[in-house]
Amino acid sequence: FNRLKQWRDLATRYAKRASLYRASLVLIAAIIWLP
């Protein structure tokens, strides 16, 4: 049970980091491609 909680925390941390990375990519793309 403890391992499940540990895995869930890791998954949420990874999802948060991935969404942050995706948001920064979108922001950079907008800066590059906007006139």
OpenMM code with the backbone's topology and positions (N, CA, C; nanometers):
from openmm import Vec3, app, unit

residues = "PHE ASN ARG LEU LYS GLN TRP ARG ASP LEU ALA THR ARG TYR ALA LYS ARG ALA SER LEU TYR ARG ALA SER LEU VAL LEU ILE ALA ALA ILE ILE TRP LEU PRO".split()
positions = [
    Vec3(0.0844, -0.1204, 0.0000),
    Vec3(0.0000, 0.0000, 0.0000),
    Vec3(0.0879, 0.1253, 0.0000),
    Vec3(0.1918, 0.1209, 0.0809),
    Vec3(0.2830, 0.2352, 0.0869),
    Vec3(0.3514, 0.2565, -0.0479),
    Vec3(0.3842, 0.1452, -0.1145),
    Vec3(0.4484, 0.1553, -0.2453),
    Vec3(0.3537, 0.2182, -0.3471),
    Vec3(0.2248, 0.1870, -0.3354),
    Vec3(0.1260, 0.2453, -0.4265),
    Vec3(0.1213, 0.3967, -0.4095),
    Vec3(0.1235, 0.4427, -0.2837),
    Vec3(0.1227, 0.5867, -0.2577),
    Vec3(0.2496, 0.6515, -0.3134),
    Vec3(0.3615, 0.5840, -0.2948),
    Vec3(0.4885, 0.6361, -0.3448),
    Vec3(0.4853, 0.6483, -0.4974),
    Vec3(0.4311, 0.5448, -0.5624),
    Vec3(0.4222, 0.5467, -0.7087),
    Vec3(0.3288, 0.6560, -0.7559),
    Vec3(0.2177, 0.6776, -0.6832),
    Vec3(0.1222, 0.7804, -0.7221),
    Vec3(0.1850, 0.9192, -0.7075),
    Vec3(0.2605, 0.9404, -0.6000),
    Vec3(0.3282, 1.0687, -0.5822),
    Vec3(0.4276, 1.0932, -0.6950),
    Vec3(0.5008, 0.9890, -0.7321),
    Vec3(0.5965, 1.0003, -0.8413),
    Vec3(0.5250, 1.0323, -0.9722),
    Vec3(0.4118, 0.9668, -0.9963),
    Vec3(0.3356, 0.9892, -1.1193),
    Vec3(0.2819, 1.1319, -1.1251),
    Vec3(0.2313, 1.1825, -1.0134),
    Vec3(0.1787, 1.3194, -1.0131),
    Vec3(0.2924, 1.4198, -1.0330),
    Vec3(0.4072, 1.3912, -0.9721),
    Vec3(0.5215, 1.4802, -0.9900),
    Vec3(0.5652, 1.4820, -1.1363),
    Vec3(0.5689, 1.3636, -1.1984),
    Vec3(0.6088, 1.3554, -1.3384),
    Vec3(0.5077, 1.4252, -1.4288),
    Vec3(0.3781, 1.4077, -1.3993),
    Vec3(0.2742, 1.4711, -1.4801),
    Vec3(0.2830, 1.6229, -1.4678),
    Vec3(0.3113, 1.6712, -1.3462),
    Vec3(0.3236, 1.8150, -1.3258),
    Vec3(0.4414, 1.8697, -1.4065),
    Vec3(0.5537, 1.7992, -1.4002),
    Vec3(0.6719, 1.8423, -1.4735),
    Vec3(0.6483, 1.8375, -1.6243),
    Vec3(0.5799, 1.7328, -1.6717),
    Vec3(0.5531, 1.7185, -1.8142),
    Vec3(0.4610, 1.8297, -1.8644),
    Vec3(0.3585, 1.8632, -1.7848),
    Vec3(0.2658, 1.9685, -1.8265),
    Vec3(0.3372, 2.1041, -1.8256),
    Vec3(0.4254, 2.1248, -1.7275),
    Vec3(0.5016, 2.2491, -1.7225),
    Vec3(0.5916, 2.2606, -1.8447),
    Vec3(0.6574, 2.1485, -1.8803),
    Vec3(0.7452, 2.1454, -1.9969),
    Vec3(0.6668, 2.1727, -2.1245),
    Vec3(0.5478, 2.1135, -2.1357),
    Vec3(0.4647, 2.1339, -2.2540),
    Vec3(0.4194, 2.2791, -2.2620),
    Vec3(0.3833, 2.3385, -2.1492),
    Vec3(0.3402, 2.4780, -2.1474),
    Vec3(0.4547, 2.5698, -2.1896),
    Vec3(0.5766, 2.5407, -2.1439),
    Vec3(0.6896, 2.6239, -2.1825),
    Vec3(0.7192, 2.6087, -2.3315),
    Vec3(0.7025, 2.4860, -2.3836),
    Vec3(0.7226, 2.4663, -2.5277),
    Vec3(0.6222, 2.5480, -2.6083),
    Vec3(0.4963, 2.5466, -2.5661),
    Vec3(0.3928, 2.6234, -2.6354),
    Vec3(0.4243, 2.7719, -2.6290),
    Vec3(0.4692, 2.8182, -2.5128),
    Vec3(0.5032, 2.9594, -2.4966),
    Vec3(0.6184, 2.9982, -2.5887),
    Vec3(0.7213, 2.9150, -2.5937),
    Vec3(0.8361, 2.9422, -2.6810),
    Vec3(0.7941, 2.9422, -2.8266),
    Vec3(0.7097, 2.8467, -2.8658),
    Vec3(0.6620, 2.8402, -3.0033),
    Vec3(0.5823, 2.9653, -3.0381),
    Vec3(0.4997, 3.0125, -2.9455),
    Vec3(0.4204, 3.1332, -2.9686),
    Vec3(0.5124, 3.2543, -2.9876),
    Vec3(0.6156, 3.2632, -2.9038),
    Vec3(0.7101, 3.3755, -2.9146),
    Vec3(0.7823, 3.3706, -3.0485),
    Vec3(0.8204, 3.2515, -3.0925),
    Vec3(0.8943, 3.2389, -3.2177),
    Vec3(0.8059, 3.2707, -3.3379),
    Vec3(0.6834, 3.2141, -3.3396),
    Vec3(0.6030, 3.2231, -3.4608),
    Vec3(0.5113, 3.3444, -3.4674),
    Vec3(0.4946, 3.4155, -3.3555),
    Vec3(0.4151, 3.5380, -3.3638),
    Vec3(0.5007, 3.6480, -3.4260),
    Vec3(0.4422, 3.7316, -3.5087),
    Vec3(0.5196, 3.8399, -3.5719),
    Vec3(0.5673, 3.9447, -3.4702),
] * unit.nanometer
topology = app.Topology()
chain = topology.addChain("A")
for resn in residues:
    res = topology.addResidue(resn, chain)
    for name in ("N", "CA", "C"):
        topology.addAtom(name, app.Element.getBySymbol(name[0]), res)
